[in-house]
Amino acid sequence: MAGKVIIGAQWGDEGKAKIIDILSEKADVVVRSQGGNNAGHTVAVDNEVYKFHLVPSGILYPGTLCIVGNGVVIDPEGILGEIGMLHDRGISTDNLKISLRAHLVMPYHKVLDGIKEKHRGDESIGTTKKGIGPCYMDKVERSGVRVCDLLNPEVFEEKVRRNVEIKNAMITKVYGSTDTVDADEIIKNYMAYTKALKQYFADTTVLVHEAIESGKNVVFEGAQGTLLDIDLGTYPYVTSSHPITGGVCVGSGIGPTKIDECIGVMKGYVTRVGKGPFPTELFDETGDQIRNVGHEFGTTTGRPRRCGWFDAVIGKFAVRTSGLTAIALNKIDVLADIDKVKICVAYRKDGEIIPEFPASLEELAKCEPVYEELEGWGQIDHIRTYDELPETVKKYIARVEELCGAKVTMIGVGPNRDQNIYR
């Protein structure tokens, strides 16, 4: 058995796609288990850049089975766009499979997402307005539409018409908007999507189980990050699913005993998108330097990311809540040519040291970082072995390990496949 999970251990955007891409080279199966096309993965291969939102990044390897699991919410138009992009670039999607149990993002979800964000005003969450949250709401409310419904046109039509009636009432009577949706148009479009996507539909829970039982290497591809988890993250500024390792089991239909390695991807600094407290956020030239050198702009939205020093309180929280067995420390090359680098080792609130990540957003907002300062380093993007790294980098890595409680087994010194150092 070789079930390996890769998750984001911060607020997302940690460079998971590169790590997943590297590990996918030896994987037989790559599984995406949560989120929707609100998440984005960028992979750089031989100076070619690929941006994924729903399709697992293992699709770049011809022999790898790529599964979109039951925990993912799927925008048919979005995934067809990705498939078309891959075909245009000469990449086959014959090995792509989509769960029959996955829920569908519908046009009314997108409309409501945008309306609700506008209605919240200054209290907006900062969603991508892709309809992900409203889709998960319907899923939990048990009024969602699933992939398997597409194969039964009468059932699909009945569910769409029932939902459209309710959603249009909400749009007009609750929010006072005129952006209603048309049931006939939705049914027509989604039947066309079905014709194009039907070849990919499968009971993916069986495929994942059989792969693990037969001893194949299965990589579970996480989206977003630990602090965006709907239960454990900085609520309400979170996503609508579970980006932690526990979410992998539910979102792909396997038990926890089928996983034997959990890798958390962290950057050598921290970023986040949208609103919410961010204790180590930088508002100075160093923050601007990290953002520009690290190309910290959203894959899906293009929004500039907020940047700050590495936060070991967050790191320890991620290791504990996801049972991480290893850390992949990415993008430490971005910190090159900064004389002094800092690590947040704890928080201070009202004169008291806070060693653990608080649940309350209001409490977190009052926390100030307690920093340790370490010597910086020069350019390292040309280095390919651990022994060649400067001693200052090794000391930085050792301190991250000590504070977070897990071994750093991979070190990213650039965006390309070959810019990854193994320990």
N, C-alpha and C positions, 0 to 999 in steps of 0.2 A: 504494500500500500504506500502511496506517495501523494497525499493531498496537501497542497501547499497554498496558504492564503497570503495575499499581499494586500495590505490596507494602508490608507493614509493615517498617519498618527498625529496630525495637527489639524488645521482647518481646511484640509484639501490642498490641491495644487502643489503637492510635494515632489512631483516628478515620478509618480507611480508608473506611468506608461513606459518609461525607459526601463525600469526594473522588471516590469511585467514582460516587456519585449525581450529582454535578455534571457529571462527564465523560460520564456515560451519556446526558445530555440530547442530546448530539450523536453518540452512538454508534448504530450499526446493530445491533451484537451485543455482548453482555456475557457473558464466559465465566468460570466458576469452575472451577479446575483441581486443587485439592488440599484435604485436610482432610475433616472431616465435620461433624455438628451439635454437635461440641464447640466450634466457633467461633461467634461471634455478631457480627452487624453491626447497628448501630442507626442509623436514618435519621430525621431530623426534617424534616417538610415541612408548612408552613402550620399549625404548632402540633399536627400529628399525628405520633405516634411509631410507627415500624414496626421490628420486630425480626426479622432474618433469620438463619437458621442454615445452610440449604442452598440455598435459592432465591437466585439473584443479585439484588442490590438494583436492577438495571436494570429489574426487572419493573414498577416504578412508572411507566415510560414505555410507553404502549400499543403503540408501533410498534417496540419494541426486542426482538430475538430474544435470549432468555436461555438459556444452555447450562450444564448441569451436566456437566462433562467426565469423561473416563475415570479421572483421577487422584483423583477424589472417592470417598469411601466413603459409601454412602447407607443411611440408616435409613428404610425405606418408611413406617413409621408416623409418623416425624418429618416427612418431607417432605409427607405427606398432611395433617398438622396445619397446616403452613405454608400449603399451598394452600387449605385450608378457611378459615384466618384471612384470607387475601387475598380470597377470594370473599365472605366476610361483610362485608368493607369495600369491596365494589364494584370490586375490581381483578381484571381478567381474567388468566388464566394460559395463554391460547391460544398464546402465543409461548414457552412453556417447553419445553425439550427436555432429555432425560436420556440420557446415554451408555449404549449397550448393553454397553460394556466396563467400566463402573464396577462395583466390588465392593459387595456388600450386607452391611450390619451385621445380624447375626443375634442372636436372644435369648441364645444361649450366649456370644456375645462380651461382652454387657453383664454377664452373671453372672460370667464370669471376670475382667472388669475390676475389678469390686467386690471379689471374693475376693482377687485379687492385691494390690490396694491395702491391704486389711486385713492380709494375710499379711506385707507388707513392714514393717508397724509404723512405727517411727520413720524408716525409710528410704523411706516412701511418696513417690511422685512428685508426687501432687496432681492426678491425672487427673480429668476430669469424670464418669468412670464411665459413659460413653456407649457403650463397646465399641469405640472407634476403634482403640486400639492393638492389641487382639487381632484385629480385622478385618484390619489391615495385616499382622499376623504371618501370618495364613492366606494372604493374598495372596502374600507372599514365599515361604511354605512350599509354595505351589502347591496348596493345598487349599481356596481361597476359592470363594465362590458369587457369580456375576456377574448383572447385570441380564438379560443375554441368556438365562441359564438359566431365568428365569421363563417364557419363551416356549416352553420345552420341558418340560412337566410331569414327564415320566418321568425326564429327566436331573436336574431340580431335586430330585425326591423321592429319587433315588439318592444325590445329594451330601449332602442334608440328613441322611438316615438314617446314612450313613457317618460324617459329622462329629459327629452327636449321640452316637453310640456312643463315639467317642473323647473328646469333650468331657465327657460324663457320667462317664467313667472318671477323667478328670483332676480333675473337681470332687469326686468322692467319695474316690478312692484317693490322690490327691496332696495335696489340700487338706483332706480330711476334712469336706467340707460336704455338706449334704443338698439344696442348691438346684439339683437337676437340672432338665433341660428335657425336654419331650415332643415327639418328632418329628412325630406326627400333628397336634398343635396348631399347630406351626410351619408345616407344609405347608398346612393349612387357612387359616391367617391370611394367609400370603404369597400364596396363590392369590387371596384376596380383594383384597389390595393390588395384585396384578397387574391385576385387572379395572379398578381405579380409576386406575392409573398408565399402563396400556399406551399410551394416546393420546400420551404424552409421549416414549416411547422412540424413539431414532434413532441412526444412526451419526454422532455429533457431530463426529468428525474430518473427515468430508467437508464438513459444514456450515461449520466454521471455515475450512477450506482454501478453499472456494468463496467465502466472504465476503471473505477477504483478497485472493484473486486478482482479484476483481471490483472491488477498490478501495474496499470498504466500511470504515467505521471500526469497528475491533474493540477492545474494552477487556477486558483480562484482570484479573479481580478476585482479588486475593490474600486469603488468610485467615491468621490468626496473624501471626508476625513472624520476622525474620531470626534472632534468637537462640533461636528455638524450632525451627530447622531440625534434622532428625535427624542430619545430618553436621556442620554448622557451628555449631550452637547450643551452649548450656550443658548438654551431655550429662551425665547422663541426664535432666535436667529440661527435656525438650524434647517436641515433638509427634512424630507418627509419619510425617510427610511432609516435603516440601521447600517451605517458604513463600518461598524466594528466587526470583529471576527464572528460574533454570535449571529449577525445578520446573514452571513454566508450560508449557515446551515438551513435557516428558514427559506432564504431566497433561492436556494438551488435544490432543496428537497433531500438533503443528506443529514445524517446524524453527526454530532461532534466527535465521535470515535473514529470518523473517517478522515480526520485532519491530524497531521502529525508535525506540521511546521507552520508558524505564524510570523510573518515578517512585516514589521511596521516601517513605512517609509517616512523619513523626516528630512527636512532641509536643514542646512547648517545655520539657518535663521528661520523666522516664522513669517508667514503672510496670511492674510484673510481678505475676503471680499465682502462688501456689504457692511451693515451696521453691527453694533455690539461692542462691549468692552474688549480691549486688547492691551493687556498690561505692559508689554515690552515694545509697543508701537513707537517708531521713530518719526519725528516730524522735521528732521534736519537734513543736512547735505548727505549724511551717511545713509539715511533712509532712501533718499533719491538715488544715490549711487547703487545701492542694492537693487532697487526697482529697475533701473535702466540696464545695469550689467546683467541682471538675472532675467531680463525680459519678462517682468512680472505684470503681465496683462492677460486677462481671462481668455481661455480658448473658445468659450462659447459666446461671451459678451464683448470681449475686448476691453473690459473695464480695468483701470489700473488697480493693482492690489495694494493693500496696506502692508507695510513691511516693518519688521522689528527684530530684535535680537533673539537668539535661541532661548526658548523657555523650557527649562528642565522640569518645572512643575507639570506642565502639559505632557511632556515626554513620559514622566513617571506615571501619570494618570492613564495614558494610552497603553503603556506596558502592562499595567495592572488590569485594566478593564477588558483588554483583548487577549491577555495571556501571551504576549509577544515573546517569541523565542529568539528573535534577532532584530536588529535595526539596520536598515539601509539608509545611510546618511548621505543625502544628495546635495549637490550644488555648493559644496564648500569652496569651490573655485571662485564663486561669486564674491567671497569675502577677501579675495586677494587684494593686496596693497592697502589694507586698512591697518593702521599701526597697532591699535589695540582693539581686540574683539571681546565681546561681553557675553556671559551666560547668566540667565536668571536662575538662581538656585532656590528661591523662595519668594513669597510675597510678604509685604508689611501693610497692616491695616490698623489704624488707630494705635500705633506703637507696638502692636503684637505681630509676631512672626507667624505667617500662615504657610505651613509646609505642603498642604494638599489643595487641589483645585476645588474651589467652592461651588456649591450647587446654585446659589442665588446670584442672579445677574447683578442685582443691586450691590451685593457684597463684593463681587468681582470688580465692579466699577470703582470701588473705593481702594482696591489693592494697588500698591506700588511695588515694582520689582526690586528684589534684592540681588545685586549683581556681583559676580566675580569677573575680574578683568584678566585677560590672557594676552600674551604677545601674538601679533599677527604674522602673516606670511606673504610671500610674493606669489608670482604666477605659478600655478601647479597643473594647468590643463594639459601639459605635455607629459606628465608623469603617469606611468602605467603599473608600478608596483608599490606596495606598502613601504618597503624598505627605503625607497627613493624619496618618500615624503619628508618634508622638513620636520625637525623635532617639535616645532611649535604646533604643527598640524597634529602630530601624534599625541601631544599633550591635550589638545582640544578634544580629540576623539576619546581619549581615555577618560576625560572629565565627563563627557556626555554619557559614556557607558556607566560610570560610577553613579551619577546622579539619577539616570533613568532606570537602571537596574536590568539592562540587557546588553549583550555583546553587539558591537557594530561589525557586521560581516561583509558589508559592501560599502564602498565609498565612491561617490560620484564626483568626478572632476571636470565634467563637461556634458553636453547634451547627447552626444553620439554613443552608439553601442560600445565602441572600444574605449570610451572614457569612463570606465568603471573598474575599480580596483577591488579584488577579492582578498579576504583574509581567511 
